[in-house]
Every structure is written in structure tokens, then in C-alpha cells.
């Protein structure tokens, strides 16, 4: 998945920040991250499903770069 595609997805999640939308990012059919936009804000909450670590981002750009980097670094097998 390209960085631009990740940005577009995150922008959509933020656009609908008045409802609960969870986006899951996967690699080789294994879920790696979930992303939600905190209600009525533009803050993105990114949860690593392998470590359960949660990170918060105020910009789509920063979140997209972090997600892209982590997906690229993940060595998962199907």
C-alpha cells in the first residue's frame, strides 16, 4: 500500500470524526494496526495489535508515515 493511499484512508477516517469508524491495516492477511479518529477531534489513535501499544497523532501526514514505516518493517507470514 502506498503512502498516498494510507493518507487518503486516514483523511477519510478524520472526515467522519463524529461517528465511530475503525480502520484496520493488515499485511499478508494479518491485522497489524487499528486506527480511529477520536470523536469530534482530528487526533488519530493508532494501536499496534501485536504489542498493544497506542500512539496518538495530530496530523494525517505523521500518522501515515509512521504506519507506512511499521508495515514495511513487519515480517509477517501468511
N, C-alpha and C positions, 0 to 999 in steps of 0.2 A: 504494500500500500504506500502510495506516495505521501510526502509531507503535505502537499496541497490537499489531497483527499482527507487526511486527518484534520486539517484546519477547517475544511468545509463541514465535516461532521460535527466538530466542536462548536462552530458558529451556529449550526442548526440547534444543537442542544441548548446553547445560551439564548437563542432567539425565543425558545419556548420555556423560559425560566419560571413561568407561573404554574407549570404542571410538573409532575414527577416523571422525568424521562431518564432512563439509564442506558448508556451506550456501552457495549462490551467489545473490547478489542481482543482478537484471537490470532494465534499463529498455529498452523497445522491442526486446526480444529480444537485447539486447547485454549480456553479462555485465560487471558493474561491480566487484563485490566478492566475495571469498570470506571465510567466517568459520569458524573451528574453535575448539573449546574445548580448551586444552592438557590433555593426558591427566592425569587424577586431580587437576585443579585447577578453579577457577571462572574462570580467566583466558581471556578471549576474544581471539583473534588475528584482526584484520581486515586483509585485504590488498586494496589498491586495484589492480585489474587493469590499469588504464590507466597508472599511474605506478610500479607495483610497490612502492609504499610500504606498510610494515607498521606497524600500531598495535596496542597492547595495552590492554585494558580490564579492570578488576577488577569492574565492575558491569554488569549487563544494561542498566540504565537509561542509563548513559553511552554504552555501545556503540550502543544503539538510537537515541538522539538523534543521535549522530554519523553513523550510517548514513543515517538519515532526511534529515538536512541535506544530506549529499553526494548522495544520489539526487535530491533536489529540485533541487540546483544543476547537475546534469549535463545538458548539452544534447546528447543523442544522437539520431540519426535512424535510422530503420529502413531 
